Amino acid sequence: MSFKSEINRRRTFGIISHPDAGKTTLTEKLLLFGGAIQEAGAVKSNKIKKGATSDFMEIERQRGISVATSVLAFEYNGTKINILDTPGHKDFAEDTFRTLTAVDSVIVVVDVAKGVEEQTEKLVEVCRMRNIPMIVFINKMDREGKDAFDLLDEIEQKLGLKVVPLSFPIGMGYDFKGIYNIWEKNINLFSGDSRKDIEETIEISNLDAPELNKLIGDTAAKELREEIELVEGIYPEFDKQAYLDGNLQPVFFGSALNNFGVRELLDCFIDIAPKPRPKQSEERLVEPNEEKFTGFVFKIHANMDPNHRDRLAFIKIVSGTFERNKPYLHVRNGKKLKFSSPNAFFAEKKEIVDISYPGDIVGLHDTGNFKIGDTLTEGENINYKGIPSFSPEHFRYINNADPLKSKQLYKGIDQLMDEGVAQLFTLELNGRKVIGTVGALQYEVIQYRLEHEYGAKCTYENLNVFKACWVDPINSKTDEYKEFIRVKQRYLAKDKQNQLVFLADSSFSLQMTQQTYPSIKFHFTSEFA
């Protein structure tokens, strides 16, 4: 296959939603269509001993939530699909924001009963800022929920989207009969038996045909005809360019758990979703079909395999081809690096790949060279815009609970912080370590992983900090700056990049500090340089 056709057959997307809307289940079912896994595991059910394929950390299995973004790939009808399954839990939102820099489009999952929830709103806002094309999948149609038209209204109002339904449910909950596929003009009947063959669709090009009544009964047929007439009257026609520009969002209905409505979603997705897109670097816009390789690290995961203490840096390929054993420039370090075993991910298997194309995600074994946002190239000095660290919401001292294991503890903290799980601040006054996170659940994850992956135990102590502000070193020679350093010594710390951070203990003290030292600039994100 030519380089160009390899790019054209790739689709890289993320799945986003509020926790529990069925994101991981949908990922599983998509993999099932790709023949990538034999039996999809439900996240909740204890009857199936097999946990969900995409949740590989022990803590995720115990709680039934995803806390790390997993990367999964499969082939379907000649298309190579890369899925990034993101954590929905708000304590892990930063991981999701980072992942959104690596996708070309997203599928938003909405629960039919709960409608649009707050985490969905935040994530969709990030997608809208970047004009990422979105498809909405309304899940759990086999349960009682909101009326389809009310839901479409809610999605338009709360998320600020402009929707066009490409499939429509026939009833819901107990009366759920199936789905009319507006995109392909056919009907898929729901049997409630997920073991039954899921490919049965009946073509109905004309809704007025009497077969419809035979299939779903007179009442449902009459209702469906009225609803489709309404849909055609209210919603615009589907326009592919408007979707690609992020101005129109197609909507599908289904039940991921029962594997229903997923094929319709997938077939349409392959048809309309964008190929790998150009990406803006600080220097210039990089097109995918350029010959020279460029890519960036959007995620680092330590200990993918607990027996081997390895770190994988996930790289999204933006242009050119990435080849095994070829030296590439690590732009930030100015060093050339070679990779003898780049990994690609096919469902639960990692495979070593010789060549990867734009849109692909490659896992590189890392001994500590990479940080999130690093760029790799064939020699050109370009930098892809990383994602800033936001000021954390929670702060705690971290203490060593086992003095004999202090080396393991510091190594563990160091590696977990490189992953972007949380942020580490070291106090200037006494060198104590402070961990800042977006959500409280992260402390549990850190404690758990330190113990199980590094054999180190830690305890926490609360610390009263309102905000971490990065101090701009522009005026570091002035007397005012020196005075600030002397007076506020107790509240100063360095982050992992050695940037100075002021830990304000209340909004009042932050305001007072800003008024007392007007020449000093404070920033709420780390990317101000």
Secondary structure, DSSP 8 states (H G I E B T S, - for coil): --HHHHHHTEEEEEEE-STTSSHHHHHHHHHHHTTS-SS---SS-SSS-S--TT--SHHHHHHT---S-EEEEEEETTEEEEEEE---SGGGHHHHHHHTTS-SEEEEEEETTTBS-HHHHHHHHHHHHTT--EEEEEE-TTS----HHHHHHHHHHHH---EEESEEEES-GGG--EEEETTTTEEEE--S-TTS-TT--EE-S-TTSTHHHHHH-HHHHHHHHHHHHHHHHHS----HHHHHTTS-EEEEE-BTTTTBSHHHHHHHHHHHS--S--EEBSS-EE-TT-SS-EEEEEEEEE-SSTTTT-EEEEEEEEES-EETT--EEETTTTEEE--S--EEEETTEEEE-SEE-TT-EEEEEESS---TT-EEESS----B-----B--SEEEEEEES-GGGHHHHHHHHHHHHHTTSSEEEEETTT--EEEEESSTHHHHHHHHHHHHHH---EEEEE---SEEEEE-GGGTTSHHHHHHHHHTGGGEEE-TT--EEEEESSHHHHHHHHHH-TT--EESBS---
